[in-house]
Amino acid sequence: MDLPEDIFTEPENVDPDALANLGPLRRLAGIWEGKRGVDLNPKADGPERREFYERIEMQPIDPQTNGPQLFYGLRYHTHINTLEEDITFHDQVGYWLWEPATGLIIQTLTIPRGQTAMAAGHAKPDDTRLVLEAQRGQTEYGICSTAFLEQAFRTDSYKIEVEFHADGSWSYVSDTTLVVKGQAEPFLHRDRNTLVKVGEPDMNPWLRIVRTQGSKAPA
């Protein structure tokens, strides 16, 4: 990446309307449910296949800057249960970010078992397919785990593919390559689901201020 001469000055006249500037991520905004998810994960006696249902809430955030770099994004929370258990099967939080100037898309994810990752890809505003990847050991788009996970269930790579459908729904397939202690070959941990919208997104906070107070500057 070529850095600009001025790394401090932030862009002027930033549009406060996050939903209008999300590019391909606009299709993800809202509240979603999927009832036909499938998870393939490693167990001591071999791979286990579990079916799950999922709820994802994706809400727009205010524009974010790193000096001249400008992101629009969504804050998300994913909650997953299986049909046979009440206890949470998977919980995940993070952000989806879009850089209009370059087409960069970032997904950050954190799970409450001591793991976080940042995956990246590129897309055009009207693209109907997104592909993002992260690799262990990378300092830009990488994966960080606890000492236990690093030694027992090491994550070497993460990839998510998202497809937007004509009816407004979307699907994903996420592949995580695991090196499991005591197993000779890496394990491909795969999740997939199709989500349908059950609720519309809120306005981002700055836009709500602008529309109620008539100000273009954040409070």
C-alpha positions as CSV (number, residue, x, y, z in Angstrom):
1,M,0.0,0.0,0.0
2,D,1.3,3.4,-1.0
3,L,0.9,5.9,1.9
4,P,-0.1,9.5,1.1
5,E,2.3,12.3,2.2
6,D,-0.3,13.6,4.7
7,I,-1.3,10.8,7.0
8,F,-3.1,13.0,9.5
9,T,-5.7,15.2,7.7
10,E,-9.1,13.7,7.7
11,P,-11.5,14.0,4.7
12,E,-13.9,16.9,4.6
13,N,-17.6,16.9,3.8
14,V,-18.1,13.3,4.9
15,D,-21.7,12.1,4.2
16,P,-23.2,11.1,7.6
17,D,-25.6,8.6,5.9
18,A,-23.9,5.3,6.5
19,L,-26.6,3.2,4.7
20,A,-26.2,5.2,1.6
21,N,-22.4,4.7,1.4
22,L,-22.0,1.0,2.3
23,G,-21.4,-0.2,-1.3
24,P,-22.0,-3.9,-1.5
25,L,-22.4,-4.2,2.2
26,R,-25.8,-2.3,2.0
27,R,-27.4,-5.6,1.3
28,L,-26.3,-6.9,4.7
29,A,-27.8,-4.2,6.8
30,G,-30.7,-5.3,9.0
31,I,-31.8,-8.2,11.2
32,W,-31.5,-11.7,9.7
33,E,-32.5,-15.3,10.5
34,G,-31.5,-18.6,9.0
35,K,-32.9,-21.9,10.0
36,R,-31.0,-24.4,7.8
37,G,-27.4,-23.9,8.9
38,V,-24.9,-26.7,8.8
39,D,-21.7,-27.0,10.7
40,L,-19.0,-29.6,10.2
41,N,-16.5,-29.6,13.1
42,P,-13.7,-31.9,14.4
43,K,-14.3,-34.3,17.3
44,A,-12.1,-37.0,18.9
45,D,-13.9,-39.8,17.1
46,G,-14.2,-38.0,13.8
47,P,-16.1,-35.1,12.1
48,E,-19.4,-34.1,13.6
49,R,-22.2,-32.6,11.5
50,R,-24.7,-30.3,13.3
51,E,-27.6,-28.3,12.0
52,F,-28.3,-24.9,13.5
53,Y,-30.4,-21.8,13.4
54,E,-28.9,-18.4,13.4
55,R,-29.8,-14.7,14.1
56,I,-27.6,-11.9,12.9
57,E,-28.1,-8.2,13.6
58,M,-26.1,-5.8,11.4
59,Q,-26.5,-2.1,12.3
60,P,-24.8,0.9,10.5
61,I,-22.1,2.8,12.4
62,D,-20.9,6.3,11.9
63,P,-18.2,6.9,9.3
64,Q,-14.7,6.0,10.6
65,T,-11.4,7.6,9.6
66,N,-7.7,6.8,9.9
67,G,-6.4,10.2,8.8
68,P,-7.4,10.4,5.1
69,Q,-8.7,6.8,5.1
70,L,-12.5,6.6,5.2
71,F,-14.7,3.6,6.1
72,Y,-18.4,3.0,6.2
73,G,-19.5,0.0,8.1
74,L,-21.9,-2.3,10.0
75,R,-21.6,-3.5,13.6
76,Y,-22.8,-7.1,13.9
77,H,-23.7,-9.8,16.4
78,T,-24.2,-13.4,15.4
79,H,-26.0,-15.8,17.8
80,I,-26.4,-19.5,16.9
81,N,-28.3,-22.4,18.6
82,T,-28.9,-26.0,17.6
83,L,-32.3,-27.5,17.5
84,E,-31.5,-30.0,20.3
85,E,-29.9,-27.6,22.8
86,D,-30.8,-24.3,24.5
87,I,-27.2,-23.4,25.2
88,T,-25.4,-21.1,22.8
89,F,-23.7,-23.0,20.0
90,H,-21.8,-20.0,18.7
91,D,-21.6,-16.3,19.5
92,Q,-19.7,-13.8,17.4
93,V,-19.3,-10.0,17.2
94,G,-17.4,-7.6,14.9
95,Y,-17.6,-5.2,12.0
96,W,-18.0,-5.3,8.3
97,L,-16.2,-2.3,6.8
98,W,-16.2,-0.8,3.2
99,E,-13.6,1.7,1.9
100,P,-15.3,3.4,-1.1
101,A,-12.0,4.8,-2.4
102,T,-10.4,1.4,-2.9
103,G,-13.2,-1.2,-2.8
104,L,-11.5,-2.8,0.3
105,I,-13.9,-4.9,2.4
106,I,-12.9,-6.0,5.9
107,Q,-14.7,-8.3,8.3
108,T,-13.5,-8.4,11.9
109,L,-14.6,-11.2,14.1
110,T,-14.3,-12.1,17.8
111,I,-15.6,-15.2,19.5
112,P,-15.7,-15.7,23.3
113,R,-13.3,-18.6,23.3
114,G,-10.3,-16.4,23.0
115,Q,-10.0,-15.9,19.3
116,T,-10.1,-12.9,16.9
117,A,-9.5,-12.4,13.2
118,M,-9.5,-9.8,10.5
119,A,-10.3,-10.9,6.9
120,A,-10.1,-8.8,3.8
121,G,-11.1,-8.7,0.1
122,H,-12.1,-6.3,-2.6
123,A,-15.4,-5.7,-4.4
124,K,-17.3,-3.2,-6.5
125,P,-20.5,-1.5,-5.2
126,D,-22.8,-3.6,-7.3
127,D,-21.1,-7.0,-6.8
128,T,-23.3,-9.9,-5.7
129,R,-20.4,-12.0,-4.4
130,L,-17.9,-11.2,-1.7
131,V,-14.8,-13.3,-0.8
132,L,-12.6,-12.4,2.2
133,E,-9.7,-14.2,3.7
134,A,-7.3,-14.1,6.7
135,Q,-4.1,-16.1,7.3
136,R,-2.4,-17.0,10.6
137,G,0.9,-15.1,11.0
138,Q,-0.1,-12.1,8.9
139,T,0.2,-8.7,10.6
140,E,-2.4,-7.0,8.3
141,Y,-5.2,-9.5,7.9
142,G,-4.5,-12.2,10.4
143,I,-5.7,-14.5,13.1
144,C,-5.0,-14.4,16.9
145,S,-5.8,-17.1,19.4
146,T,-5.2,-18.1,23.0
147,A,-2.3,-20.4,23.8
148,F,-4.6,-23.4,24.2
149,L,-6.2,-22.9,20.8
150,E,-2.9,-22.3,19.2
151,Q,-1.5,-25.6,20.5
152,A,-4.6,-27.8,20.4
153,F,-6.8,-26.4,17.5
154,R,-4.5,-24.1,15.6
155,T,-6.3,-21.9,13.0
156,D,-4.2,-21.5,9.9
157,S,-6.7,-19.8,7.6
158,Y,-10.2,-18.4,7.4
159,K,-12.3,-17.7,4.3
160,I,-15.8,-16.5,3.9
161,E,-17.8,-16.3,0.7
162,V,-21.1,-14.3,0.6
163,E,-23.7,-14.6,-2.2
164,F,-26.5,-12.1,-2.5
165,H,-29.7,-13.4,-4.0
166,A,-32.4,-11.7,-6.2
167,D,-35.1,-12.3,-3.5
168,G,-33.1,-10.2,-1.0
169,S,-31.7,-13.1,1.0
170,W,-28.0,-14.0,1.2
171,S,-25.9,-17.0,1.8
172,Y,-22.5,-17.6,3.2
173,V,-19.9,-20.4,3.3
174,S,-17.1,-20.0,5.8
175,D,-14.1,-22.3,5.8
176,T,-11.6,-22.5,8.6
177,T,-8.5,-24.6,8.3
178,L,-7.6,-26.2,11.6
179,V,-4.5,-28.1,12.7
180,V,-5.8,-30.4,15.5
181,K,-3.3,-31.8,17.9
182,G,-2.7,-35.5,17.3
183,Q,-4.3,-35.5,13.8
184,A,-2.1,-36.0,10.8
185,E,-4.0,-33.8,8.3
186,P,-5.5,-30.3,8.6
187,F,-9.3,-30.3,9.2
188,L,-11.6,-28.1,7.1
189,H,-14.2,-26.7,9.5
190,R,-17.1,-25.5,7.3
191,D,-20.3,-23.5,8.2
192,R,-23.0,-22.5,5.8
193,N,-26.4,-20.9,6.0
194,T,-29.0,-18.8,4.1
195,L,-30.4,-15.7,5.8
196,V,-33.7,-13.9,5.3
197,K,-34.5,-10.4,6.6
198,V,-36.8,-10.2,9.6
199,G,-36.1,-6.5,10.5
200,E,-34.8,-3.3,9.0
201,P,-31.6,-1.5,10.2
202,D,-31.6,1.6,12.4
203,M,-30.1,4.9,11.4
204,N,-26.5,5.4,12.4
205,P,-26.1,7.8,15.4
206,W,-24.7,10.8,13.5
207,L,-27.4,10.7,10.8
208,R,-30.1,10.6,13.5
209,I,-28.5,13.8,15.1
210,V,-28.4,15.5,11.7
211,R,-32.0,14.7,10.9
212,T,-33.3,15.7,14.3
213,Q,-31.1,18.8,15.0
214,G,-30.2,19.9,11.5
215,S,-26.4,19.8,12.2
216,K,-23.8,18.4,9.9
217,A,-21.2,18.0,12.7
218,P,-21.3,15.2,15.2
219,A,-22.2,16.2,18.8
